[in-house]
Amino acid sequence: MKKSSTLLTTLAAGLLALGLVGKVGVAQASTATPNPTSADTKDDTQLTASTDTSVTIKAGTISLYSMPDSIDFGSTDIKKIASDGFTSEDTILAGKVEDYRGTGTAAGSNTWTLQAKIGQWKDSTGTANDLMNAAATISVVGDGNNKIDKLSTDLISYTSGHEGITDITPAVSMKIDQGAFVNPDKYTNQIDWQLSTTVIGD
């Protein structure tokens, strides 16, 4: 057993000398020459030293928050719809997108896009109503080009933004065209908001 152990040791040493043994799991040493730990009393050549430094920066998160839980567009009646149609008052949202993932992009470059869609208009029994789905529209209008004239059941881009905090403050309103044929009832729908990005971070 002793002779076999000596043979294995000799073989391992030979492989290391030939560079045939991998370096998996070997930590990378500092490239700096170790600094002396005592004074040189023979000459004055010990005049420099070097110190390695490091810092770790962790990614934050991206969040959409402070969007309203509900919007009441008010009420109207069949006669008014027949003669004038219906347009609700604007509801101004006060949402925010907070992005501190540290995406590494240039300042001002967009790193996310906010999209929106609606479902089906449903009556008070929870049944989808074809008449309302044909007659009613919801719009989302912000500043500049940030707007959706008519929400649909497919996602539509509303706005884009970048790292930091971005206010989401569009005016949301509902419209029923003049002369549209609808039945009297209380109808409900839902706006779904979605950030088209992947949430990353610890």
Protein Blocks (a to p, Z undefined) as FASTA:
>chain_A
ZZmmmmmmmmmmmmmmnopaccehiacddfbdcddfbdcfkbckbmbccddddddddddd
dddehiafbdcebjadfklmmmnopaddddddfbdcddfeonopaehiafbdcddddddd
ddfkopacfklmmmpccddddehjlccfbacfbdcdfbdcdedjddddbdcdddddehia
cdddddddddddddddddedZZ
